[in-house]
Amino acid sequence: MTEAELAKFPGYSFGQAFTTLKCQSSLYLAWMEKRFRNHGGLVRSEKVSNVWDLHGKYDLIVNCSGIGSRNLFGDLSVYPVKGQVLQVHAPWLKHFIRDGDGSTYIYPGIGSSTLGGTREKHNWTLSPDAKTSKEIFDRCCILEPSLQASKVIEEKVGLRPVRSAVRLEKDLMVKNGHQLPVVHNYGHGGGGFSVHIGTAKTASRLVEELIIDLRHIQTKSKL
């Protein structure tokens, strides 16, 4: 940052300023789902308690269940990191601000600005905490004093599915002589929107490979 830019943040001796892209998930996900449907995709909403309940209904399963993989696939290495943010009305904000390790941030969006945040390991609570909301608001107001005039629209909570690394692999599950082909793609933590296109392309390639593997197995069994 230039001296003039840094002067806006008293107490800081170093900073970086740059232009980047911002993905607003509430709009992006809706667009992705519409695109999927327009290409012939079918969306069904139902609860799956046992992945083997899907056996015989589908040829292949792509597992993007995140923390749900603990119960569905017995992966206890994936755990939640709770994040809490505030949505505020502050249309005058035009630039994002991110402090230190990223625990405090201000991200202007199309309809509102997002103030954050928290990283609470192994916290499964999905309800917002009033004390935490105040702490987030106060921290962000130090970075951007004009936020004192903003109005809080909503408190939001999410659980990041964290593990040592993203699980991105083929898995041919076997039970009582039955096979269940699975491609895993989960454990992105808080970086899902940063790497989602790359992991989705890799998962798609793995699906193609698994289909070829299954055809080869079926051909051998017939012989």
Backbone torsions as a table, in degrees:
resi	resn	phi	psi	omega
1	MET	NA	148.3	175.5
2	THR	-73.8	167.1	179.4
3	GLU	-61.4	-36.5	179.3
4	ALA	-66.5	-40.5	178.4
5	GLU	-67.6	-41.6	-178.1
6	LEU	-69.5	-25.2	-179.5
7	ALA	-63.9	-19.6	178.7
8	LYS	-73.8	-11.5	-177.0
9	PHE	-126.1	80.1	-179.4
10	PRO	-57.6	140.0	178.5
11	GLY	94.5	-8.9	178.6
12	TYR	-103.5	135.0	-178.2
13	SER	-103.1	-9.0	-178.2
14	PHE	-151.7	145.1	177.4
15	GLY	-162.5	161.4	177.7
16	GLN	-123.3	140.3	176.0
17	ALA	-124.3	131.1	-179.7
18	PHE	-156.4	164.3	177.9
19	THR	-104.4	135.6	-178.9
20	THR	-147.8	179.9	176.9
21	LEU	-93.7	149.5	175.4
22	LYS	-125.7	131.2	179.4
23	CYS	-105.4	117.3	178.1
24	GLN	-93.4	103.9	-169.1
25	SER	-59.8	-35.2	-177.4
26	SER	-61.6	-30.8	177.6
27	LEU	-90.4	-40.3	-175.2
28	TYR	-65.3	-44.3	-178.5
29	LEU	-65.2	-39.3	177.9
30	ALA	-64.1	-38.9	178.4
31	TRP	-66.4	-40.9	179.8
32	MET	-63.9	-41.9	179.9
33	GLU	-65.1	-41.2	178.2
34	LYS	-62.6	-41.4	179.1
35	ARG	-63.4	-41.5	178.5
36	PHE	-61.8	-46.1	-179.8
37	ARG	-64.7	-40.1	-179.1
38	ASN	-65.1	-21.3	178.2
39	HIS	-96.1	15.2	175.9
40	GLY	95.5	5.0	-179.6
41	GLY	-73.9	147.2	179.2
42	LEU	-114.6	129.2	-179.6
43	VAL	-108.4	122.8	176.3
44	ARG	-123.3	139.4	179.7
45	SER	-112.5	115.0	177.4
46	GLU	-157.1	157.0	-179.9
47	LYS	-89.1	132.0	178.3
48	VAL	-113.3	113.8	-179.3
49	SER	-92.4	-28.1	-179.7
50	ASN	-136.7	120.7	-175.4
51	VAL	-61.1	-25.3	180.0
52	TRP	-71.9	-12.1	174.5
53	ASP	-67.1	-17.3	-179.7
54	LEU	-88.2	-9.4	-178.8
55	HIS	-63.5	130.9	-179.3
56	GLY	90.1	-18.1	178.8
57	LYS	-89.9	-31.7	-177.5
58	TYR	-134.8	150.1	-179.8
59	ASP	-73.6	-31.0	-173.9
60	LEU	-155.3	144.1	-178.9
61	ILE	-113.1	132.4	170.1
62	VAL	-106.7	116.2	-173.8
63	ASN	-92.7	105.9	175.2
64	CYS	-120.8	39.2	-171.3
65	SER	-85.6	-0.4	176.1
66	GLY	59.1	-125.6	-179.0
67	ILE	-64.0	-23.4	178.1
68	GLY	-61.8	-16.0	178.9
69	SER	-68.3	-16.4	175.1
70	ARG	-60.9	-47.6	-177.7
71	ASN	-85.5	-41.2	-175.7
72	LEU	-72.1	-35.2	-174.8
73	PHE	-126.9	8.1	175.4
74	GLY	67.6	23.5	179.8
75	ASP	-89.8	94.2	-178.4
76	LEU	-83.0	1.1	178.7
77	SER	-81.4	-15.1	177.7
78	VAL	-91.7	132.5	-175.6
79	TYR	-141.1	159.2	-177.6
80	PRO	-84.5	143.5	167.6
81	VAL	-122.4	106.5	-175.0
82	LYS	-68.9	135.1	174.5
83	GLY	-124.3	134.5	177.8
84	GLN	-123.9	135.9	179.5
85	VAL	-136.9	166.5	174.5
86	LEU	-117.7	140.4	170.4
87	GLN	-102.9	121.2	-178.2
88	VAL	-123.9	155.7	176.3
89	HIS	-93.8	107.5	180.0
90	ALA	-148.6	68.6	-173.1
91	PRO	-63.4	-13.5	179.9
92	TRP	-77.4	-14.5	179.7
93	LEU	-76.4	130.1	-178.5
94	LYS	-124.0	-11.8	-176.7
95	HIS	-126.4	146.1	176.9
96	PHE	-83.3	153.5	176.2
97	ILE	-134.7	130.5	-178.7
98	ARG	-133.9	124.9	-173.1
99	ASP	-103.5	134.2	170.7
100	GLY	54.7	-119.5	-177.5
101	ASP	-83.8	7.9	178.7
102	GLY	90.3	10.0	-179.5
103	SER	-75.6	-21.3	175.9
104	THR	-122.1	127.0	-177.1
105	TYR	-154.6	156.9	177.8
106	ILE	-132.4	116.4	-178.3
107	TYR	-122.6	104.3	175.5
108	PRO	-65.0	140.3	177.0
109	GLY	-123.9	-169.2	-177.6
110	ILE	-71.4	-46.2	-177.6
111	GLY	-106.2	-16.8	-178.1
112	SER	-159.5	173.7	176.2
113	SER	-114.3	144.7	-179.2
114	THR	-101.8	127.8	176.4
115	LEU	-113.1	132.9	-179.2
116	GLY	-145.0	178.7	-3.7
117	GLY	-163.3	-164.4	178.8
118	THR	-137.7	158.9	173.3
119	ARG	-139.3	93.1	-176.5
120	GLU	-112.1	103.6	-176.9
121	LYS	-66.6	139.8	175.2
122	HIS	61.0	22.8	176.1
123	ASN	-99.0	114.3	-175.8
124	TRP	-93.0	0.2	-175.1
125	THR	-68.2	126.9	-179.0
126	LEU	-99.6	0.4	179.3
127	SER	-97.4	141.9	179.3
128	PRO	-69.8	150.8	179.1
129	ASP	-106.6	125.0	-175.3
130	ALA	-62.0	-40.2	179.6
131	LYS	-64.1	-42.1	179.0
132	THR	-63.4	-41.0	178.7
133	SER	-59.5	-42.9	179.1
134	LYS	-64.6	-41.0	179.3
135	GLU	-62.8	-42.5	178.8
136	ILE	-61.9	-47.1	-178.6
137	PHE	-61.1	-44.8	-179.2
138	ASP	-64.0	-42.9	179.6
139	ARG	-61.7	-42.2	-178.2
140	CYS	-71.2	-31.9	177.9
141	CYS	-68.0	-28.1	175.6
142	ILE	-66.0	-40.3	178.5
143	LEU	-73.4	-37.5	-177.2
144	GLU	-137.2	88.0	-175.8
145	PRO	-55.5	-26.9	-178.7
146	SER	-63.1	-16.8	179.3
147	LEU	-64.9	-17.5	177.6
148	GLN	-56.9	-27.1	-178.4
149	ALA	-91.6	0.5	-177.7
150	SER	-81.0	161.7	179.3
151	LYS	-114.6	127.6	178.2
152	VAL	-72.9	123.4	-179.5
153	ILE	-92.2	-42.6	-173.6
154	GLU	-159.4	148.3	170.9
155	GLU	-103.9	134.5	-178.3
156	LYS	-127.5	146.5	178.7
157	VAL	-131.9	139.2	175.4
158	GLY	-142.7	156.1	178.8
159	LEU	-111.8	115.2	178.4
160	ARG	-78.4	128.4	179.0
161	PRO	-83.4	97.1	-173.3
162	VAL	-103.1	138.6	170.3
163	ARG	-148.7	176.5	-175.7
164	SER	-60.7	-30.1	177.8
165	ALA	-158.5	156.6	175.5
166	VAL	-61.2	134.3	175.3
167	ARG	-90.7	110.7	-175.2
168	LEU	-135.9	91.5	-173.2
169	GLU	-162.5	163.8	174.2
170	LYS	-85.1	149.1	-179.1
171	ASP	-149.8	117.7	178.0
172	LEU	-103.3	95.4	-177.0
173	MET	-78.1	144.3	-178.6
174	VAL	-130.5	134.2	178.8
175	LYS	-151.7	123.6	179.2
176	ASN	51.3	39.3	178.1
177	GLY	81.8	-2.0	179.3
178	HIS	-99.6	148.5	179.3
179	GLN	-112.2	142.0	176.9
180	LEU	-129.6	102.0	-178.7
181	PRO	-74.7	129.7	-177.2
182	VAL	-135.3	140.5	167.8
183	VAL	-115.0	121.2	-178.7
184	HIS	-91.9	138.9	175.5
185	ASN	-151.3	82.1	-177.6
186	TYR	-155.5	171.3	179.3
187	GLY	92.7	31.6	-176.2
188	HIS	-79.7	-6.5	179.7
189	GLY	61.9	-135.8	179.6
190	GLY	-91.6	6.0	-176.2
191	GLY	-108.3	21.8	-175.7
192	GLY	-57.2	-42.7	-177.8
193	PHE	-75.8	-16.2	177.8
194	SER	-78.8	-34.0	-172.5
195	VAL	-119.9	7.3	-170.3
196	HIS	-63.6	-37.1	-178.4
197	ILE	-66.8	-43.7	-179.9
198	GLY	-63.4	-45.4	-179.0
199	THR	-70.6	-32.5	177.9
200	ALA	-66.1	-41.1	178.3
201	LYS	-64.7	-40.6	178.0
202	THR	-65.7	-42.4	178.5
203	ALA	-61.4	-39.7	178.4
204	SER	-63.0	-40.8	178.1
205	ARG	-64.7	-39.9	178.8
206	LEU	-65.5	-35.7	176.5
207	VAL	-61.5	-45.2	179.0
208	GLU	-61.2	-43.0	179.1
209	GLU	-64.0	-41.0	-177.9
210	LEU	-67.8	-36.0	176.7
211	ILE	-62.4	-42.1	177.9
212	ILE	-64.1	-42.1	178.8
213	ASP	-60.4	-43.6	-178.4
214	LEU	-65.8	-40.3	178.3
215	ARG	-63.7	-37.5	179.4
216	HIS	-66.4	-41.4	179.0
217	ILE	-64.7	-42.2	179.7
218	GLN	-64.5	-39.0	178.9
219	THR	-63.8	-42.9	179.5
220	LYS	-65.8	-39.0	-178.8
221	SER	-66.8	-33.1	178.7
222	LYS	-70.3	-34.2	178.9
223	LEU	-71.8	NA	NA
